[in-house]
Amino acid sequence: MRRRFLAALWPLLAVAALYAPSRASADDAALAQCESRDPDIAIKACSILIERGGVDIEILPKVIAQRAGAYASKFDYDHALKDYNHAIKLRPEFWIAYDGRGLAHANRLNFELAIKDYDQAIKLKPDSAKAYYHRGLAKFGLCDIDGADADIMKAREIDPDVGDNAS
């Protein structure tokens, strides 16, 4: 009886073994597409990963933040902010999500909220040239020229190339 059961179960186990690697390679492909510079490809791939579930909890905030960045590049700041908020809720120490959310706020000309997010990003990652640079730009938006200059100088001390290409 036991042999018959195992014999009947064997084809199912073989199919499951074949399916597992394809699922893993599909996830790898979706993760790669989630990081695409094409926002439509990134949004679609990240959404599939998020909605399907099963993404490791350590990776999920990054996937959500990737999608947020793609939304922001399409000027869809409402969706971007929603995703950045979700990523921060899942991982409150995720400085990149604060920096991204700051950019979304700044692009909506809400420089005060942007600066609060950059402050948090800098608190979490004091050597982030991007966060200092972005905060400097937001301070410039508030006509705080001295504060803007100080932050941009600090950013350039950390990374002389910061701001040279779409940071």
N, C-alpha and C positions, 0 to 999 in steps of 0.2 A: 504494500500500500504506500509506504513511504517513498519507494523508488518511483512509483507511478506519479506521485505528487511532484517529486523533484524533476522527473522527466517532463511533465507537463509545464512546470515552472521554468525550465531551462530556456525555451524560446523567448519567454517574456523577459528574462534577465538579460539575454543576449541583445534584444531590442533596446532595453533600457541602457545597456552599456554603450551601444552605438549612438543613442540619443544624447547621452551626457556630453561627449566631446563636441557634438555639433551645437548644443546649447551654449557650451563654454565659448566656442569660436564665434558664435552669433553674438554673445555678450561682448567679446573682445572687439568685434567689428563695430557694434553699436557704440561702445566706449570710444573707439577711435573716431567715429563719425560725430559723436557728441562734442569732440574737441575741434571739429571742422571750423575753418574760417568762414565758410558759407553759413550764414545764420539759419537759413531754412533747413539745411541738412542737419545742423546741430540741434535745432529745436525738435525736429522730428525724432532723431536718434535718442536724445536725452529724454524726451517724453515717453518713448517706448520703454526705456529702462526704468523710469520712475513709475509708470503706470503698471507695468508688468510685475513689479516687485521683485524681491529676491536679490536686489543689489545690496552688497555688504554695507552695513551701517556706517562704516568708516569712509566708504566711497560715496555714499548717497549725497551728503552735503555738497561735495565737489560737483557731482552730476547736476544737482539743482542749481548751483551757482553758475555752471557752464551754460545751462539753458537761460538763466537770468541774463548773463552777458550777451547771449545771442539775441534775446528779446530787446535788450538795450541798444544793440547795434542796429536794430530795426526801428528805433525810437518808440518802442512799446514799453514805456517806463512803468505803466501800471502792472503788467505781467512781470517785468523785471523786479520791481519792488516786492511783489508778492513772493517770488521765488527766493530773493535774497533774505526776506524775513523768515521763510521756511528753513533755509540753510542755517541761518543764525540760531533759530530755535533748536534745530537738531544738534548743532555744534557751536555753542556760544563763544568758543575761543578761536573761531575760524576767521582770522583777520582779513582774508581775501574777500569774504562776503561783506564785511563792513566797508572795505574799500570800494567794492562794486556798488553797494547800496549808496555810498556817498556820491559816486559818479552819477547814479540815477537821480538822486536828489539835486545835484548840481546842474544836471541837464534840464531839470524842471525849474531851475533858477531858485531853488530852495537851499541857499548856501548855508544857512544856520544849521539845518539838519545834516547837510553834507559834512560840515565841519565836526559835528558831534560824532558822526560815523568815522571820519578820518582820525579823530582823537582816539577813538576806541581801537582802530586798526593800529595806530602807532603805539598805544599802550600794550597791545598784544604782541606786536612785532616792531620794537624800537629801531631796528635797522632797515625798515622798509623805505627805500628811497621813493617808491611810487606813492606811498601814503603821504609822505611829507610834500611831495610835488603836487599831488592832487589837492591837499589841504591849502597849499600856497595859492593855487589857482582859485579855490573857493574864497579864500580871504581877499584875493584881488577882486572877485565878484562883489564883495561887500565893501570895496574901496579901502581895505586895510592894507595899504601899500607896504608899510614896514613889516607887518606880519607875513605878508605874501613873500617879500624879499627874504626874510629870515628862513621861512620854510623851504623856499626853492634853493637857497644857498645850502641849507642842511641836506636836502635831497642830493644836491650835486657833490657834497662832501662824501656821501655814502656811495653814489654812483654817478660819475661825471657824465654819463650818457643818458641819464633819465630825462625823459621828455623829448628826446631826439626823434623817436618814432612813436606813434600812437600809444602812449603809456596808459 
